[in-house]
Amino acid sequence: MLASHARLEEVEQQLRWFKQQLFGRRSERRILEPDLSQLCLGESLAAKAEDPIPTTTVRSHARRKRPEREASDDEVLATAILDRLLHHSHVLNISGRSYRLRELEQAARSSKPS
């Protein structure tokens, strides 16, 4: 038990020393050289802005019209979409009026002048 307390005190002393090195008065005197392997924030953007951007001219084209779909195609597409969405779902049959409709009817009744 005493050994663990001694080790804890030693680690806390090391932590205080590291904090003093990083955040103490010595850290203000230290000038770090920039690491060239790290990305810069704005220096490279300013240099790239001066370079002209190469452009290419693309010939314009007219968009082809899709053939119009029939109503049966839309029904097939809607059925396929619903089938994919509801594949693993469970259907719950709920009878009676919904809370939304009940509240709407109550609001309509209360707003009608008698």
HELIX and SHEET records of a PDB file:
HELIX    1   1 LEU A    2  PHE A   23  1                                  22    
HELIX    2   2 ARG A   25  ARG A   29  1                                   5    
HELIX    3   3 GLU A   43  GLU A   50  1                                   8    
HELIX    4   4 ALA A   71  LEU A   85  1                                  15    
HELIX    5   5 TYR A   99  SER A  111  1                                  13    
END                                                                             
